[in-house]
Amino acid sequence: MSVETARPGGSQTAAANEVARSCGSCTLCCKLFDIRALNKPRFEWCMHCAVGQGCRIYAQRPDECREFNCSWLTDSSIGDEWKPLRSRIVLTREKGVIGVHVDPSRADAWRKEPYHAQIRAWAAGGADHVIVWEGPDAIALLPRGDKRLGKVPAGHHIAFRILRDPLGKAVLDAVIVAPAEAAFDPSFGSVGGNKDQADAFFSVGLAAAGEGDHQRAIDHFGRAVAKDPKLHAAYDSRAVSLLQLGRLDDAVADARRAAELAPTDAGVINNLALILCAAGRLEEGMAAFDAVLRLDPRYVRAFFNRGNARVRTGDFVGALADFDRALEIDPSYLPARTERGVLRFAAAQFADAAADFTLVAKLEPNSRWQLWLHVARMRAGARDSARVGNDDGDAGLALLAKLLRGDASPAEVAAAMPQDDPDGPFFLGQFHLMSGNPAAAAPHFRRSVEIGRDWAHAADCAAAELRRLSAAS
């Protein structure tokens, strides 16, 4: 059996037919790939990217960015129509594998011409294997047909192998290989130097964390830093896993060590700030957020995270200012718009809340934000609110939508809603408020607060409603 491995977003450092091209205004790779040194996830714009312009820290960009070139830049056999800005596809070639990385917002771009025919020709040619990435989902194009592999967990590989069918004929297959499997060889043991082994342990740790096995992740991150004590990303990731297990002091220690090793890395300092706040060290956490924003005044996630921390301290004015700033920088940053809408709702600024929920509900049409939008509009005085929700979401959403449409009674909803869901009693309370019956609303709001999880939107807004009802009585 022969095996080749391919990683999503693998770097492209050379090509057979080199050609002088420049990125120009194309920045798609800054969205599609993760950047470990910056803690940037896949499919999110890099915090240092000026979209459509270029990198704001180009001279100081990390090595993984410096070493990356897509195939369109380096291979003259690939026509101008493949420029990612135009095609919405980034091509890579690594270890005999062509990667077709498609912008998630245009996931069908590879199926359109002239791209589809060329991709099929590469797959049929046999010189290279071809993997299409529709966002996080991988599709291997094999001679016997396409094989949809789905999401590939962090640290895993796609392995191409030759199998034998019942008649003895060689058949090409592709599978996702976990780090623990024999076919997975990430330079363990005596293979490679300490840095290679550290990277391998780090990758396995990321895979374990992605699967929710944080103790195993911590063990592998520890092995990574034993091989490379300056691998700040391993300290940073171990801190996050320690936080997940409630080991707050250890998480703070690792986050501080990562920050010492990478004092100019805004992503690392942002994680330190989050962990400090989670550990109850709010003053230190706020100082760390300030440090992040001195490093990068346009770091959207830092404004968002600091806004959330301010909500927990009761600084609602400061929180709104942070959410406002995040949306000034990136109006499409949905988490900030969501949190701002909820904060406005809690403050009885219903018309402003409805403005935020309008966009959120449009982007997430089968979510509970449809309910929030309906209630915010009605509380703001609207009498022509569109028919709320539909029955395409989960059962709880469909039931609450029926309540607000008048298609189900409060008693039916109360009996059917899960007992640990604070949304059910919250929207029951809103139904009674909008029906002019605040006395009936209050017990539902109290129930939402009672069962609400930490930072639960419904529980927070239910508490605000109870304060208003108490003030009015």
C-alpha positions as CSV (number, residue, x, y, z in Angstrom):
1,M,0.0,0.0,0.0
2,S,1.3,3.4,-0.9
3,V,0.3,6.4,1.1
4,E,0.6,10.2,0.5
5,T,-0.7,12.8,3.0
6,A,-2.2,16.2,2.4
7,R,-3.1,18.9,4.9
8,P,-5.7,21.5,4.2
9,G,-4.0,24.9,3.6
10,G,-0.6,23.3,3.1
11,S,2.0,25.9,2.0
12,Q,3.1,26.2,-1.6
13,T,6.7,27.1,-1.9
14,A,7.7,26.0,-5.3
15,A,6.3,25.2,-8.8
16,A,7.7,23.7,-12.0
17,N,6.7,26.7,-14.2
18,E,7.7,29.8,-12.2
19,V,6.2,33.0,-13.4
20,A,6.4,36.6,-12.1
21,R,3.0,37.6,-10.8
22,S,1.9,39.7,-7.9
23,C,-1.1,39.5,-5.5
24,G,-2.2,43.0,-6.3
25,S,-5.5,43.6,-4.5
26,C,-6.1,39.9,-3.9
27,T,-6.2,38.9,-0.3
28,L,-8.3,35.7,-0.3
29,C,-5.6,33.5,1.2
30,C,-5.8,35.8,4.3
31,K,-9.3,34.5,4.8
32,L,-9.2,30.8,3.8
33,F,-6.2,29.5,5.8
34,D,-5.3,29.3,9.4
35,I,-2.3,31.2,10.6
36,R,-0.9,29.5,13.6
37,A,1.5,32.3,14.6
38,L,-1.4,34.7,14.7
39,N,-4.0,32.4,16.2
40,K,-6.1,33.1,13.2
41,P,-8.8,30.4,12.4
42,R,-9.6,29.3,8.9
43,F,-12.3,31.2,7.1
44,E,-12.0,34.3,9.2
45,W,-10.3,37.4,7.8
46,C,-6.9,38.0,9.3
47,M,-6.9,40.9,11.8
48,H,-4.0,42.4,9.9
49,C,-5.6,42.2,6.4
50,A,-6.9,45.3,4.7
51,V,-9.4,43.4,2.5
52,G,-8.9,44.2,-1.1
53,Q,-5.6,46.0,-0.4
54,G,-3.1,43.8,1.3
55,C,-1.3,43.1,4.6
56,R,-0.9,45.9,7.1
57,I,2.1,44.2,8.7
58,Y,3.7,42.9,5.5
59,A,7.3,43.5,6.5
60,Q,6.8,41.8,9.8
61,R,4.4,39.0,8.6
62,P,5.0,35.5,10.1
63,D,7.2,33.0,8.3
64,E,4.2,30.8,7.4
65,C,2.7,33.8,5.5
66,R,6.1,34.7,4.1
67,E,6.7,31.2,2.7
68,F,3.2,30.8,1.2
69,N,2.5,31.4,-2.5
70,C,-0.6,30.1,-4.3
71,S,-0.1,28.2,-7.6
72,W,-1.5,31.1,-9.6
73,L,1.4,33.2,-8.4
74,T,4.1,30.6,-9.3
75,D,2.8,28.4,-12.2
76,S,2.6,30.0,-15.7
77,S,0.5,27.0,-16.9
78,I,-2.4,28.3,-14.8
79,G,-4.2,31.1,-16.7
80,D,-5.2,34.5,-15.5
81,E,-8.8,33.4,-15.0
82,W,-7.6,31.5,-11.9
83,K,-6.5,34.6,-10.0
84,P,-8.3,34.0,-6.6
85,L,-9.8,37.5,-6.6
86,R,-11.6,36.5,-9.8
87,S,-12.2,32.8,-9.4
88,R,-12.8,32.7,-5.6
89,I,-10.5,29.7,-5.6
90,V,-7.0,29.4,-4.2
91,L,-4.9,26.6,-5.7
92,T,-2.0,24.9,-3.9
93,R,0.2,22.0,-4.8
94,E,2.1,20.0,-2.1
95,K,3.5,16.5,-2.2
96,G,1.7,15.5,-5.4
97,V,-1.7,16.9,-4.2
98,I,-3.5,19.8,-5.8
99,G,-5.6,21.6,-3.3
100,V,-8.6,23.5,-4.7
101,H,-9.6,25.8,-1.8
102,V,-13.0,27.5,-2.4
103,D,-14.2,30.6,-0.7
104,P,-17.1,29.4,1.6
105,S,-19.2,32.3,0.5
106,R,-19.0,30.9,-3.1
107,A,-18.7,27.2,-2.4
108,D,-20.0,26.2,-5.9
109,A,-17.3,28.3,-7.7
110,W,-15.3,25.2,-8.6
111,R,-18.3,23.7,-10.3
112,K,-18.5,26.6,-12.8
113,E,-16.6,26.9,-16.1
114,P,-13.8,27.3,-17.0
115,Y,-12.7,25.9,-13.6
116,H,-14.7,22.7,-13.4
117,A,-13.4,21.2,-16.6
118,Q,-9.8,22.0,-15.7
119,I,-10.1,20.5,-12.2
120,R,-11.6,17.3,-13.7
121,A,-8.7,17.2,-16.2
122,W,-6.2,17.4,-13.4
123,A,-7.9,14.6,-11.5
124,A,-8.2,12.4,-14.6
125,G,-4.6,13.0,-15.6
126,G,-3.2,11.0,-12.7
127,A,-0.1,13.0,-12.2
128,D,-1.5,14.6,-9.1
129,H,-4.3,13.8,-6.6
130,V,-7.0,16.5,-6.3
131,I,-8.8,17.6,-3.2
132,V,-11.5,20.2,-3.4
133,W,-12.2,22.1,-0.2
134,E,-15.8,23.5,-0.1
135,G,-15.0,25.6,3.0
136,P,-14.2,23.0,5.7
137,D,-15.6,20.0,3.7
138,A,-13.1,18.0,1.7
139,I,-13.9,16.1,-1.5
140,A,-11.4,13.8,-3.1
141,L,-11.7,13.5,-6.9
142,L,-11.0,9.8,-7.6
143,P,-11.0,7.9,-10.9
144,R,-14.0,5.9,-9.6
145,G,-15.9,9.0,-8.6
146,D,-15.9,11.8,-6.1
147,K,-15.6,10.9,-2.5
148,R,-17.0,13.4,0.0
149,L,-14.8,13.2,3.1
150,G,-16.5,16.0,5.1
151,K,-14.8,18.0,7.8
152,V,-11.2,17.1,8.5
153,P,-10.4,17.6,12.2
154,A,-7.3,19.7,13.1
155,G,-4.1,17.7,13.0
156,H,-5.6,14.9,10.8
157,H,-4.4,14.1,7.3
158,I,-6.1,12.9,4.1
159,A,-4.3,9.8,3.0
160,F,-4.3,8.5,-0.6
161,R,-3.7,4.7,-0.8
162,I,-3.8,1.9,-3.3
163,L,-6.2,-0.9,-2.4
164,R,-7.2,-4.1,-4.2
165,D,-10.8,-4.8,-5.3
166,P,-12.1,-8.4,-5.1
167,L,-10.7,-9.1,-8.6
168,G,-7.2,-7.9,-7.6
169,K,-7.5,-4.6,-9.5
170,A,-5.7,-1.6,-8.0
171,V,-8.1,1.0,-6.8
172,L,-7.2,4.5,-5.5
173,D,-8.9,5.5,-2.3
174,A,-8.8,8.5,0.1
175,V,-9.5,8.4,3.8
176,I,-9.1,10.8,6.8
177,V,-6.3,9.5,9.0
178,A,-6.3,10.3,12.7
179,P,-3.0,11.1,14.4
180,A,-3.1,7.9,16.4
181,E,-3.4,5.7,13.3
182,A,-0.4,3.9,11.9
183,A,-0.6,5.7,8.5
184,F,-0.2,9.0,10.2
185,D,3.5,9.9,10.4
186,P,4.0,13.4,11.8
187,S,7.8,13.1,12.3
188,F,7.6,11.4,15.7
189,G,10.5,9.5,17.4
190,S,13.8,9.9,15.7
191,V,12.4,11.3,12.5
192,G,13.1,15.0,12.1
193,G,14.6,17.5,14.6
194,N,13.2,18.8,17.8
195,K,11.3,21.5,16.0
196,D,9.7,19.0,13.7
197,Q,8.7,16.8,16.6
198,A,7.4,19.7,18.6
199,D,5.2,20.7,15.6
200,A,4.0,17.1,15.4
201,F,3.0,16.9,19.1
202,F,1.4,20.4,18.7
203,S,-0.7,19.2,15.8
204,V,-1.9,16.1,17.7
205,G,-2.8,18.4,20.6
206,L,-4.8,20.6,18.4
207,A,-6.7,17.6,17.1
208,A,-7.4,16.4,20.6
209,A,-8.6,19.8,21.6
210,G,-10.9,20.0,18.6
211,E,-12.4,16.7,19.6
212,G,-13.0,18.0,23.2
213,D,-10.3,15.7,24.7
214,H,-8.6,18.6,26.6
215,Q,-6.6,16.4,28.9
216,R,-5.0,14.5,26.0
217,A,-4.5,17.9,24.3
218,I,-2.7,19.2,27.4
219,D,-0.4,16.2,27.4
220,H,0.6,16.6,23.8
221,F,1.1,20.4,24.2
222,G,3.4,19.6,27.1
223,R,5.4,17.2,24.9
224,A,5.6,19.9,22.3
225,V,7.1,22.5,24.6
226,A,9.5,19.9,26.0
227,K,10.9,19.6,22.5
228,D,10.7,23.3,21.8
229,P,10.5,25.5,24.9
230,K,10.0,28.6,22.8
231,L,6.9,27.3,20.9
232,H,4.6,30.0,22.2
233,A,1.5,28.6,20.3
234,A,1.7,25.4,22.3
235,Y,1.7,27.4,25.6
236,D,-1.2,29.5,24.3
237,S,-3.2,26.5,23.2
238,R,-2.5,24.6,26.4
239,A,-3.8,27.6,28.3
240,V,-7.1,27.4,26.5
241,S,-7.4,23.7,27.2
242,L,-6.6,24.2,30.8
243,L,-9.3,26.9,31.0
244,Q,-11.8,24.4,29.6
245,L,-11.0,22.0,32.4
246,G,-11.3,24.8,35.1
247,R,-7.6,24.8,35.9
248,L,-7.5,28.6,36.0
249,D,-4.2,29.2,37.8
250,D,-2.4,26.8,35.4
251,A,-4.1,28.5,32.4
252,V,-3.0,31.9,33.5
253,A,0.6,30.7,34.0
254,D,0.7,29.2,30.4
255,A,-1.0,32.3,28.9
256,R,1.6,34.5,30.6
257,R,4.4,32.4,29.3
258,A,3.0,32.6,25.7
259,A,2.8,36.3,26.1
260,E,6.4,36.5,27.3
261,L,7.5,34.6,24.2
262,A,5.4,36.5,21.8
263,P,4.9,40.0,23.3
264,T,3.9,41.6,20.0
265,D,1.4,38.9,19.0
266,A,-2.0,40.5,19.5
267,G,-3.8,37.1,19.3
268,V,-1.7,35.7,22.2
269,I,-2.3,38.8,24.3
270,N,-6.0,38.6,23.6
271,N,-6.1,35.1,24.9
272,L,-4.2,36.1,28.0
273,A,-6.8,38.9,28.6
274,L,-9.7,36.4,28.2
275,I,-8.2,33.9,30.6
276,L,-7.4,36.6,33.2
277,C,-11.0,37.7,33.1
278,A,-12.3,34.2,33.3
279,A,-10.0,33.7,36.4
280,G,-11.6,36.8,38.0
281,R,-8.6,39.0,37.5
282,L,-10.6,41.7,35.8
283,E,-8.3,44.6,36.3
284,E,-5.3,42.7,34.8
285,G,-7.6,41.4,32.0
286,M,-8.7,44.8,31.0
287,A,-5.1,46.0,31.1
288,A,-4.2,43.1,28.7
289,F,-7.1,44.0,26.4
290,D,-5.7,47.6,26.3
291,A,-2.3,46.2,25.4
292,V,-3.8,44.2,22.5
293,L,-5.4,47.3,21.1
294,R,-2.2,49.2,21.4
295,L,-0.6,46.5,19.3
296,D,-3.5,46.5,16.8
297,P,-6.0,49.3,17.1
298,R,-8.3,47.5,14.5
299,Y,-8.4,44.1,16.2
300,V,-12.1,43.4,16.0
301,R,-12.2,40.4,18.3
302,A,-10.4,42.3,21.0
303,F,-13.0,45.0,21.0
304,F,-15.7,42.3,21.1
305,N,-14.1,40.3,23.9
306,R,-13.5,43.4,26.0
307,G,-17.1,44.4,25.4
308,N,-18.2,41.1,26.8
309,A,-15.9,41.4,29.8
310,R,-17.4,44.9,30.5
311,V,-20.9,43.5,30.4
312,R,-19.9,41.1,33.1
313,T,-18.6,43.9,35.2
314,G,-21.8,46.0,34.7
315,D,-20.1,48.6,32.5
316,F,-22.8,48.6,29.9
317,V,-21.8,52.0,28.4
318,G,-18.3,50.8,27.9
319,A,-19.5,47.5,26.4
320,L,-21.7,49.3,23.9
321,A,-18.8,51.5,22.9
322,D,-16.6,48.4,22.3
323,F,-19.3,46.7,20.2
324,D,-19.8,49.9,18.3
325,R,-16.1,50.1,17.5
326,A,-15.9,46.5,16.4
327,L,-18.8,47.1,14.0
328,E,-17.3,50.3,12.7
329,I,-14.2,48.3,11.7
330,D,-16.1,45.3,10.4
331,P,-19.8,45.8,9.9
332,S,-20.2,42.1,9.0
333,Y,-18.8,40.9,12.3
334,L,-21.9,39.0,13.5
335,P,-20.9,38.3,17.1
336,A,-20.6,42.0,17.9
337,R,-23.9,42.8,16.3
338,T,-25.6,40.0,18.2
339,E,-24.2,41.1,21.5
340,R,-25.0,44.7,20.9
341,G,-28.6,43.8,19.9
342,V,-29.0,41.9,23.2
343,L,-27.5,44.7,25.2
344,R,-29.8,47.2,23.6
345,F,-32.8,44.9,24.2
346,A,-31.8,44.6,27.9
347,A,-31.6,48.4,28.1
348,A,-35.2,48.7,26.5
349,Q,-33.7,50.3,23.4
350,F,-36.0,48.1,21.3
351,A,-35.9,49.9,18.0
352,D,-32.1,49.9,18.0
353,A,-32.1,46.2,19.0
354,A,-34.4,45.4,16.1
355,A,-32.0,47.1,13.7
356,D,-29.3,44.8,14.9
357,F,-31.4,41.7,14.9
358,T,-32.7,42.4,11.3
359,L,-29.2,41.7,9.9
360,V,-28.5,38.8,12.3
361,A,-31.8,37.2,11.4
362,K,-31.2,37.7,7.7
363,L,-27.8,35.9,7.9
364,E,-29.2,33.2,10.2
365,P,-32.8,32.7,8.9
366,N,-33.6,29.5,10.8
367,S,-32.4,30.6,14.2
368,R,-34.0,32.1,17.3
369,W,-32.8,35.5,16.2
370,Q,-36.0,35.6,14.2
371,L,-37.9,35.5,17.5
372,W,-35.7,38.2,19.0
373,L,-36.3,40.4,15.9
374,H,-40.1,39.9,16.1
375,V,-40.3,40.7,19.9
376,A,-37.9,43.8,19.5
377,R,-40.1,45.2,16.7
378,M,-43.3,44.7,18.6
379,R,-41.9,46.1,21.8
380,A,-40.7,49.1,19.8
381,G,-44.3,49.8,18.8
382,A,-44.6,48.0,15.4
383,R,-48.0,46.6,14.6
384,D,-47.2,45.2,11.2
385,S,-44.4,42.8,12.1
386,A,-43.9,40.2,9.5
387,R,-45.1,36.7,10.1
388,V,-42.5,35.4,12.6
389,G,-40.3,32.4,12.0
390,N,-41.1,29.2,10.3
391,D,-41.0,25.5,11.1
392,D,-37.6,24.8,9.4
393,G,-35.5,25.1,12.5
394,D,-35.3,23.0,15.6
395,A,-38.5,21.9,17.4
396,G,-38.1,24.5,20.2
397,L,-37.8,27.3,17.6
398,A,-40.8,26.1,15.7
399,L,-42.9,25.9,18.9
400,L,-41.9,29.4,20.1
401,A,-42.6,30.8,16.6
402,K,-46.1,29.3,16.8
403,L,-46.6,30.9,20.2
404,L,-45.7,34.4,18.9
405,R,-47.8,33.8,15.8
406,G,-50.8,32.9,17.9
407,D,-50.8,29.3,16.7
408,A,-50.0,27.7,20.0
409,S,-51.2,28.6,23.6
410,P,-48.8,29.5,26.4
411,A,-49.9,26.3,28.3
412,E,-49.0,24.1,25.3
413,V,-45.6,25.8,25.0
414,A,-44.9,25.6,28.7
415,A,-45.7,21.9,28.8
416,A,-43.6,21.1,25.7
417,M,-40.4,23.2,26.2
418,P,-37.3,21.6,27.7
419,Q,-37.0,22.3,31.4
420,D,-33.4,23.6,31.1
421,D,-33.9,26.0,28.3
422,P,-34.1,29.7,29.5
423,D,-35.4,30.8,26.1
424,G,-38.7,29.1,26.6
425,P,-39.8,31.0,29.7
426,F,-38.2,34.2,28.4
427,F,-40.4,34.2,25.2
428,L,-43.4,33.1,27.2
429,G,-42.9,36.2,29.4
430,Q,-42.6,38.4,26.3
431,F,-45.8,36.9,25.0
432,H,-47.6,37.9,28.2
433,L,-46.0,41.4,28.3
434,M,-47.1,42.0,24.7
435,S,-50.6,40.7,25.6
436,G,-50.8,43.4,28.4
437,N,-50.5,40.9,31.2
438,P,-47.2,41.7,33.2
439,A,-48.3,39.8,36.2
440,A,-48.4,36.6,34.1
441,A,-45.0,37.5,32.6
442,A,-43.0,37.9,35.8
443,P,-43.0,34.1,36.9
444,H,-41.7,33.1,33.4
445,F,-38.9,35.7,33.6
446,R,-38.0,34.5,37.1
447,R,-37.8,31.0,35.7
448,S,-35.5,32.1,32.8
449,V,-33.2,33.7,35.3
450,E,-33.3,30.7,37.6
451,I,-32.2,28.2,34.9
452,G,-30.2,30.5,32.8
453,R,-26.6,29.5,32.1
454,D,-23.7,32.0,32.5
455,W,-23.9,34.6,29.8
456,A,-27.3,33.3,28.6
457,H,-28.9,36.1,26.5
458,A,-32.4,35.2,27.5
459,A,-31.6,35.0,31.2
460,D,-29.8,38.4,31.1
461,C,-32.7,40.1,29.4
462,A,-35.3,38.4,31.6
463,A,-33.4,39.9,34.6
464,A,-33.7,43.3,33.0
465,E,-37.4,42.8,32.4
466,L,-37.9,41.9,36.1
467,R,-36.1,45.1,37.1
468,R,-38.4,47.1,34.9
469,L,-41.5,45.4,36.3
470,S,-40.3,46.0,39.8
471,A,-39.7,49.7,39.1
472,A,-43.2,50.0,37.6
473,S,-45.0,48.4,40.5
